[in-house]
Amino acid sequence: MFSMINQLQTYTDSKQRKIKPIIFVGHSLGGSVATLATLWALEKRLRQNSPFCITFGSPLVGDVRLVDTVVRENWGGNFCHVVSKHDIVPRMLLAPFESIAEPLIAVFPYWQVVMANDSKNVPDSFIQDACRTLLNIVLQYTYTVANYGFDSLRELDGVIKRSPYRPFGTYMFCSSEGAACTDNSETILKMLHLTAQSHENASDKTVQDCFSEHIGYGSVLKYVREKSIIGSRIANPDSVSSYEMGISLQLEAIDFGDQNDHARIALQNAGNIEDKHSTNVAKLAIALSEAQCNMAQLEWYKERCEKEYGITYYDSFKKHDKKDINANLRRVKLALFWDDIIEKYKKHELPSDFQSKNKWIYAGITYSRLVEPLDIAHYYCTCKGNGNYLQDGRPTRHKVFQKWMEDKEETHSSRGQKARTKLASLTQDSCFWAHVEEALKELANLKQGQQQELESLEEFENNVTRMINSHSISADVFLEESSFMVWWAEWKEYKKNQCLEWNSPLYKVMECESWKE
């Protein structure tokens, strides 16, 4: 495996110098290898070479976490999976793996020999029985899924045991009548289930079709090419719209029958879901404009606290004075807006790649950096110092935005980022003030003899030093009466009382005020 990766690295390096596209192609298990190789190339940031993957009769690769990663990185367009009507291999992992392991182990060595020698020999009875068993298991499972009649396969989670494998990329379903394509993962999964059910039972002919179509994708593509040149008659000419006519043509292209209600509903649902997603995003984009007006007012509030009152907007808000009422109303309005977005996302009412869009990632993280300090101030004001915001009080929306940003930064870490030369306008760690509040409580405990707090306080000091050195902290933190400066004065006094010669990186920074540079 390592040898193959090294060879692949050498090959891609040579192509990278020439700026030529890299196309990975694979059949059967080779399709899985091609898929993994393409993911490797994409992860290595070889996009300038436009890596593309085409598979024929490939088993499913990866679970929902891999699908989420592909969606988040916008890699779906780099994959095209060709699936024939009767081929069992792309569908076999619809059933839980443990149920198909035994017949699969018997069948695959035979398939490898046949494909390696381009042989068309009829398999012996043992192989045929194994293939029939494999097919029956998959058919039984897909029928079980269909009989539940759920609109979304996600609703089956916890009802029956499901295979963890999920599709991603574009799937081209082929038959002698043509081909139909879709890139919606949920629709692909349903179509794989429904097309598997086109077999009434695992008869000898069906078993033979599974063999012949899995090793005969050349013939399948020939049919598709001929149909694309000749053209196709219009199915269901009485359709009331071009949309319905398009669905009819797709069903006909995969030889699935225009009157198949389950397949028609699956394709209609895919279109309806995409329309609903687009409508929701458009509405949210309009609502975002109003939210940004509230953000602008809070930025003005922050600046006013610093310039007119000489304190941070965090410390001002924690007092809950009359001047902070308007800021609190805007804080609540923004919380309702972003909570609505998170709720829609959890209910799959937004596009699956919503969390990878820069517009929403940066809008969300900017909101957290500006408004979460107010949420923290409200929490510690109402709990009277008895709670821990980080453990008990942090709203889900801020956790979600942090996760989206971390995923993005992890993805783009290999590209490098330009180092800051000035302090940030907003502290990059939106939980900074919660850490300050906990540090104040820990210091009070330490003064009462609870020595176990010392390690945590020293770690907080080191974190602040790193934030200053990386310029990821805002200047208002160092205002004379800020909660942080209160902590620092008490911490410095405690350390000096313990050791008059005490010194630390943060002590040097604070004494010479190098953070102002």
N, C-alpha and C positions, 0 to 999 in steps of 0.2 A: 504493500500500500504506500509506504513512504517512498519507494522507488518510483511509483507512478506519479506521486505528487511532485517529486523532484523533476521528472521528465516534463510534466505539465508546466512547471514553473519555467524551465528552460525554453519550452516552446512558446509560451505566452510572452516571455521577455523578448524573444526574437520578433514576434509579431507586433509587440508594443512599439518597437523601434520603427517599424514600417507602417504603423497606424493602419493595419488591415483588420477587417472583422474576423472574429473567431466564431465558428459555428460547431457546436457539439451535436452529434447525431447518434442515436442509439436505438436498438430494437430489443424488446423484452427486458431482461435484466440489464442489458446494455443501455437501455433507456434510463434506468435508475442511475447508472453510473454517469451517463451524460448529464442528467439533471444535477447530481451532486457536484460534478466538475464545473458546471455553469454557475452554480451557487458559490463555489470556491472562487471562480474568476470575478464574480460580481462583488464578493466580500473583499477581495484584494484590490478593489477599485480599478478594474480594467475596463471601465465604461467607454474610454476613448476608443477601444477596440470593438465595441458593440457586441459583446458575447451573446450568442443566441443559441437556443437549444430546441431541437426537433426530436421527438420520440415517437416510436411506433409500438403500440401494444405494451407500454410500460406499466408496471405495477404502480400503485400510489406510493408517494414518497413523503414522509413527514407528517407530523400531527398538527393540531390547530395552532401551536406556538410558531411552527415554521411558516404556516400560512400567514399568520399575523405579521411575521417579519418580512415576508415577501411583499405583502400589501403595504406595510409601513415604508419599505424602501423603494416602492414603485418598480419592483422587478417582474411583476406579472407579465408584462409585455415581452419579456425575453424568453418566454417558454410557449411552445406549441406542441400539444400532445395529440397524436392521431390515434383514434380508437375505432376499431371495426365493430360491426353489428354483433357478431357472435363470439368475438374473442373474449375468453374468460379471464385472461391474465390481468387486464386493467381493472377488472371488477372483483377479483378474488379476495382482495383485502377489504372489501365492504363488510365481510364477516370477520369476527374476532379471530386473530391469528391462530390461537390455540386450537380452534375448531377445524382449521384447514391444514395444520402443520403436517400431519401424517401423509395424506394423499399428495400434498404439494412436494414433499421430499421425494416421493416415488416418481412423480411426473417430470420434474424439472431436469434431471439428468438426461432423460430421454429427449426432451425438447432441445437441449443443448447439442446433443449428438446430431439430431436431425438438421438443425439449423447450420451447424458447422459443416456438414457434408452435403447440404442442399438436397437432402433425401426426401422422397415422398412415400416411403414405405409405410404401410398400415401398421399401427402399433399392435403389440401382442395383447392378449386378453388381460394380463396383469395391469398393463399401462392403461388400457381402456377402462378397466374397473376403477382404477385410481382416479382417472379423469372424470368418470361418471360420479364418483363419490364427491370429488371436489366441486363439481358443478351442482350437484344436489344440495350440498351444504350452503353454497352461495344463494341458490334459488330459494331455499327454505328461509334463509335469513331475510332476503329482499322481500319475499312475500309477507313475512312477519312485520317488517317495517311498513309496507304498503297498507296492511290491514288496520294499522292504527289510525290512518287517515289524517295525520297531522299536516297542517299547512307548512310548517317549518320543521326540518329534521332536528333542529336544536331542541324542540319540545320533547324529543324522545330521551334526552339525557336524564338518567335516573329512573326511566321507565323500563327500558330493556338495556342489556349490555351492548354497547356500540363499539365498533372498531375505532381506534384513535386516529386512523389515517384519514387525511383530507386532501382534496385536489387543489391545485393552484395553477395559474397561467391560463392560456386559452386552450380549450378542448375542441377538437374537430371530430364529430361523430360521423362516421362514414358508412355507406351501404352501396349496393349496386345502383341505387337511384340518385346518388349524389352525396352531399355533405352539408352539415349544419354546424356553426361555431357559436360558442358562448364562453365568456370569461368570468361569469358569476359563480363563485365557489359553491354556494348553496344550490343553485340550479344544476350545476355539473353533477353534484352528489346525487340529487334527485333523479337526473337523467340516467346516471349509471345504474341506479336501482331499478328504474322503470324499464330501461332497455334490457336489463338482465331478465326481467319477467316476460320478455317476448318469447322465451323458451317455455313451453308448457311443461315439459319434463326433460330429463336427461336421457333422451332416446339415443340409439346408436348413431343416427344421422346428426343429431345435435352435438354429440361428442366429436364426431368427425369434423363438423363445422368448426368447433372450437380449435381443433388441431390445424386444419387447413387455413383458417383465417389468421391464426396467430403467426403462422410461418409464411403467409401469402399476402403481405401488405403491398407487394408490387402490383398484384392484380387489383387490389382495392383502389390504389391510387390511379390506376389506369381507368377504372370505371369513373372515378371522380373527375379526372381530366376530360374524359369524353363528354360527360354530362355538362361540364362547364363550357365546353365548346359548342355542343349542340343546343344547349339550353333546355329548359324544363317547361312543361305545360303548367298553366296556372291552376293550382289546386283550390277547391272550394270557391269558384268564381262568384258565388252569391255573398261572399264576405262583405260586411257593411263598411269596412275600413281597410286601408292599406296595411295597418298594423295587424289586423286579424289575418289578412291574406299572407303577410310575411310569416306568421306563426304556422299557417297551413303549409306553406312551402318548406319551412324548416322540418316539419313533421314528415312531409313526403320525402324530403331529401334523405332522411335517415331510415326510410322504409318502415315508418312506425304507425302509419295510418292516421289520416286527418281526424278521425272520430275518436281517437284515444283521449278520453277526458282527462286522465291523470297527467299525461304528457302535455296536453294543451294548457291545463291549469298551471303546471310548473313553469312553462314558458311565459304565460300571461302574468303570473305572479312576479317573475323575474323583471319583466318590463314595468309592472306597477310599482314594485319596490324601488327600482331605479328612479322612476318619476317622483315617488314620494320622497326619496332621499334628496333629490335635486331641489324639490319644493321646500323642504325643511331647511336645507343649507341656504337657499335664497332668503328665506324669512329671517334666519339667524344673522345673515350678513347685514340686513336692514337694522335688526335690533342691536347689532354690534355698534352701529354708528351712535345710537343713543347711549350705549354703555361707555363708549369712548368719551362722550361729553361728561358723564359722571366722573370718569377717570381724570379728565382735565381739571374738574373742580377740586378733586382731592389733591392733585398736584399743586394747585394754587393754595389749598389749605396747608399743605406741607411747607411750602415756601413762606407763607404768612407766619406760621408758628416759629420758624427759624429766624426770620428777619425782624418781626415785630415783638415776639415774646422771648426770643433767645433760647428756646427749648425745642426738642425734637417733637415732631407731630405725634410720635408714639407716646411720649410722656405727657403731652398735652391731652391726648384722647383718653388716656388712662384716668384722668381726673374727672372726666365726664362733666365739664363745665358747659354753660349755655352756648359758648362759642363753638362747641363741638357737635351740637345737635344736627346741623345740616350735614356735616361729614358723616355722622352715623346713619342718617337717612340714605345717603348715597352708598354707603357701605352695604346696607341691607338690600337696596335695589340691585346692586352688582352681584351680591350673593345669590339672589333669586334668578338672575339671568344665567349665571354660570352653572348653578345647580340644575337648571332646566336643560342645559346642554349636556351635562354629565348624565342626566337621567335618559335623555334621548339616545345618547351613545350606548348606554348599557342595554337599552331596549332594542338596539339594532335599528333605530329609526334614522340613522345617519350613515353615509357611505363608510365601508369598512376601512378605507384609507384616510378617514377624517383626521385621526390623531397624528398623521404623518404630514399634514399640510402645514407649511411654515406659517401661513397667516394665522391659524388657530393656535399653533404651538406658542408663537411669540406673543399673541394677544393674551393667552392664558397665563403664561409665565410672568409677563409684565404686570398683569392684574395681581397675581400672587405677591410679587415683590413690592408693589405699592400698597395693597390692601391687607395682606395677611398681618402686617404689624398692627393694624387696627383691630383685627380679629383677636390677636394675642392680647392687646391692651384691654379689650372688652372682657376677655376670659379672666384675666388676673384681677380686674376690677370687681367682677361679680363673684368670683370664688374666694375673694379676700385672702389670697395667698395659700389656700389649702389644697389646690389642685395642681396637676402637671399638664400643661397644654400639649406637650409633645406626646404624652401617653394617652390622655383622656379627652382632650378638647379639640384636636385639629380636625377641621372639616375635610370630608372626602375630596372635595374639589381641588384643594391645594395638593393633596397627595397624588391625585391623578395628573395634574399639570407638571408636578415634579418628575413623575415617572415618564411622561411624554418627552420632557426636556432631557432627562438622563438617557433615554433611548436614542434620541437624536445626537447627543454629544458623544455617546459611545460609538455610534455609526460613523461619525465624521472625525473621530479622534485621530485616525491615521493621516488625515489631510493637514493637521496642524492648525492652530489658531494664532492670530496675531496677539502678542502680549499687550496688556493694557499699560498705558503710561501715566494715566491719571486715575484718581479714585472714581468709583462708579457713582452715577447719579442716584441709584437705588442699590442698597445692599443686596448682593446676589443670592445670599442665603436668606430666603424669606422668613425662616424660623429664628433668625439671629436674636431677636428680642426675647424669645422664649428661652433661649440658652442663657441670656443675661439674667432673666428672672430666676432660673434654676440655680445659676452660679451665686446669686445673692443669697438664696436660701441655704445652699451648701456651705457658703462661707460663714453664715451665722451658726450653722451646726458645728463647723470646724472650731469656731471660737469657744464653743461649749464642750470641746473635747472629743468630738466625733472624728477621729483621725482618718476614717475610711473615706471621707469626703475629699481628702487632699489630692488623690490621684485624678479625680474627675476635674477638680479646679485647675490643676496643672495642664490637663489636656485642653480645657477651654482656653487657657492662656496661650497655648501653642497654636490652637486653631485661629485665634484672633491675629496672632503674629503672621500666620500664613495668609490670612485674608488681607492684611495690610500690605504685605510684600507683593501679593498678586493684584493689588488695587481692586479687589472685589468687594470692598466695604465703602460705604458712603461717608461723606465728611460730617454729616449731622451727628453721627455716633460720638464724635469728639467734642460736641458742645459741652460747656462746663458743667451744666446741671443734668446732663443725660444720665439715664440709669446705668449705662456702661461706665461712665466716668465716676459715678458713685461707687460702683463695684471696684473699679481700678484703685481708687484712693484707699478703700478699706483693705483690699488685697495687698497693696504695696506696704501699707502700715503693718499688716500682720506678718508679712515676710521679713520686713526690716526688724521687727521685734524678735523674730526667731533667729535672725542672723543679720547683723549690721552690714556685713559685706555682701549681702544678697544681690545678685545681678541676674539678668535674663535677657534674651533677645527682645522681648516686648518692653522690658524696663528701659532698654537703650533707645528703642523707637519712641516711647512715650516721653522720655526725658528730653530728647533732642527734637521732638516733634517732627521727625522725618516724614511722617505721613502727609505733611503739608507740601512736600516737595513735588 
